[in-house]
Amino acid sequence: MNVTPLALHHAPLLHTLYAAAPGYFELLGTRVPSLSEVERDVEIALLDPRRRLELLFGPAGDLIGSLDCKRDYPEPGDLTINLLLIREDRQSQGLGRQAVRELEARVPPGTTRILASVLGDNPRGARFWERLGYTFALDARPVMTWYAKPVVAPPVQAGRKTLSLASD
């Protein structure tokens, strides 16, 4: 999986991804955002130096998903996954699991916990995180529930690439 930091000029790609995952927006009781709404959301997200938006590409270079996470939120040492979205025609192929495992392998130094937010009433989303070893952490229904997993810091290795959540 190729992970590319999302920049403002990638907003049309993100919009295409959203259009390929209408079920997510239906679950939230909303429509797929317009391109101008996506551009505005990306622009706002990029103003937060703790936030990282990424596009996920398959081996053939096809856009398969996106990842939106924020470090030191809600607490210092937390890395919160705001959204992991895989296009509907590529779901149930292990790509979401692969994206999470790759993220877990490159968390920023000092990360002690990864949180995943599950928006709305989404039992499928909750099961996904539970299968990956995340446990229920906080009930903020009807808006969301949170799942958490402690980070076990591996020994520091020379040249090990970690997730940089600073502006690129």
C-alpha positions as CSV (number, residue, x, y, z in Angstrom):
1,M,0.0,0.0,0.0
2,N,1.3,3.4,-1.0
3,V,0.5,6.2,1.5
4,T,0.6,9.8,0.2
5,P,0.2,12.8,2.4
6,L,-2.9,14.7,1.2
7,A,-2.4,18.3,0.0
8,L,-5.1,20.7,-1.1
9,H,-4.6,19.9,-4.8
10,H,-5.6,16.3,-3.9
11,A,-9.1,17.4,-2.9
12,P,-10.6,16.2,-6.2
13,L,-9.2,12.7,-5.5
14,L,-10.6,12.7,-2.0
15,H,-14.0,13.8,-3.5
16,T,-13.8,10.9,-6.0
17,L,-13.1,8.5,-3.0
18,Y,-16.1,9.9,-1.1
19,A,-18.3,9.3,-4.2
20,A,-17.1,5.7,-4.2
21,A,-18.2,5.2,-0.6
22,P,-21.7,6.6,-0.5
23,G,-22.8,4.1,2.2
24,Y,-20.6,5.8,4.7
25,F,-22.4,9.1,4.2
26,E,-25.8,7.3,4.3
27,L,-24.8,5.8,7.6
28,L,-24.3,9.4,8.9
29,G,-27.6,10.5,7.4
30,T,-26.0,12.9,5.0
31,R,-25.1,13.2,1.3
32,V,-21.7,12.9,-0.2
33,P,-20.0,16.3,0.1
34,S,-19.5,18.4,-3.0
35,L,-16.1,19.1,-4.3
36,S,-16.1,22.7,-2.9
37,E,-17.1,21.3,0.6
38,V,-14.2,18.7,0.4
39,E,-11.8,21.5,-0.6
40,R,-12.9,23.6,2.3
41,D,-12.6,20.7,4.8
42,V,-9.2,19.8,3.5
43,E,-8.0,23.4,3.7
44,I,-9.2,23.6,7.4
45,A,-7.7,20.3,8.3
46,L,-4.3,21.3,6.9
47,L,-4.2,24.3,9.2
48,D,-3.9,22.0,12.2
49,P,-0.3,20.9,12.6
50,R,-1.3,17.9,14.6
51,R,-3.6,16.5,11.9
52,R,-2.5,14.3,9.0
53,L,-4.6,13.4,6.0
54,E,-3.4,10.6,3.7
55,L,-4.5,9.0,0.5
56,L,-4.1,5.2,0.3
57,F,-3.2,3.7,-3.1
58,G,-3.1,0.0,-4.1
59,P,-0.1,-1.7,-5.8
60,A,-1.5,-0.8,-9.2
61,G,-1.7,2.9,-8.3
62,D,-5.5,2.9,-7.8
63,L,-7.0,5.1,-5.0
64,I,-8.4,2.7,-2.5
65,G,-8.9,4.8,0.6
66,S,-8.0,7.7,3.0
67,L,-6.8,8.1,6.5
68,D,-7.4,11.1,8.7
69,C,-5.6,11.1,12.1
70,K,-4.5,13.6,14.7
71,R,-1.7,13.3,17.3
72,D,-1.9,14.3,20.9
73,Y,-5.7,14.3,20.8
74,P,-7.7,14.2,23.0
75,E,-4.8,13.7,25.4
76,P,-1.0,14.1,25.0
77,G,0.3,10.7,23.7
78,D,-2.9,9.8,21.9
79,L,-3.1,9.3,18.2
80,T,-6.7,9.5,17.1
81,I,-7.9,8.0,13.8
82,N,-10.8,10.3,12.9
83,L,-11.6,8.4,9.7
84,L,-10.4,5.4,7.8
85,L,-12.4,5.1,4.6
86,I,-12.0,2.4,2.0
87,R,-14.0,2.7,-1.2
88,E,-16.9,0.3,-1.2
89,D,-15.8,-1.8,-4.1
90,R,-12.6,-2.6,-2.2
91,Q,-14.0,-3.3,1.2
92,S,-13.7,-6.7,2.9
93,Q,-10.4,-7.4,1.1
94,G,-8.2,-6.7,4.2
95,L,-7.2,-3.2,3.0
96,G,-8.5,-1.4,6.1
97,R,-6.7,-3.9,8.3
98,Q,-3.5,-3.4,6.3
99,A,-3.8,0.4,6.5
100,V,-4.2,0.2,10.3
101,R,-1.3,-2.2,10.8
102,E,1.0,0.1,8.7
103,L,-0.1,3.1,10.7
104,E,0.6,1.2,14.0
105,A,4.1,0.5,12.7
106,R,4.9,4.2,12.1
107,V,3.3,6.0,15.0
108,P,5.1,9.2,16.2
109,P,7.5,8.8,19.1
110,G,5.8,9.3,22.4
111,T,2.5,7.8,21.3
112,T,1.0,5.7,24.1
113,R,-2.4,5.0,22.8
114,I,-4.3,4.9,19.4
115,L,-7.9,5.8,19.5
116,A,-10.4,5.1,16.7
117,S,-13.7,7.0,16.5
118,V,-16.7,5.2,15.1
119,L,-19.3,7.7,13.9
120,G,-23.1,7.1,14.3
121,D,-24.7,3.7,14.9
122,N,-22.1,1.6,13.1
123,P,-21.8,-2.0,14.5
124,R,-19.8,-3.0,11.5
125,G,-17.2,-0.3,12.2
126,A,-17.1,-1.3,15.9
127,R,-16.5,-5.0,15.0
128,F,-13.7,-3.9,12.6
129,W,-11.8,-2.2,15.4
130,E,-12.5,-4.9,17.9
131,R,-11.0,-7.5,15.5
132,L,-7.9,-5.4,15.4
133,G,-7.5,-5.5,19.2
134,Y,-9.1,-2.2,20.0
135,T,-11.4,-2.1,23.0
136,F,-14.4,0.1,23.7
137,A,-13.1,3.2,25.5
138,L,-15.8,5.9,25.5
139,D,-19.5,6.3,24.7
140,A,-20.3,9.6,23.1
141,R,-23.5,8.5,21.4
142,P,-25.4,9.3,19.4
143,V,-22.5,11.0,17.6
144,M,-19.7,8.4,18.1
145,T,-18.0,5.8,20.2
146,W,-14.3,5.5,20.7
147,Y,-12.1,2.4,20.7
148,A,-8.6,2.3,22.0
149,K,-5.4,0.3,21.9
150,P,-2.2,0.9,23.9
151,V,1.0,1.3,21.9
152,V,3.9,-0.8,23.0
153,A,7.0,1.1,22.0
154,P,9.4,-1.0,20.0
155,P,13.2,-0.5,20.5
156,V,14.4,2.5,18.5
157,Q,16.0,1.4,15.2
158,A,18.2,3.5,13.1
159,G,16.4,4.6,10.0
160,R,13.0,3.6,11.2
161,K,10.3,5.7,9.5
162,T,7.7,7.1,11.8
163,L,4.5,9.1,11.1
164,S,5.3,12.7,10.8
165,L,2.2,14.7,11.7
166,A,3.9,18.0,11.1
167,S,3.2,20.0,7.9
168,D,5.1,18.5,5.0
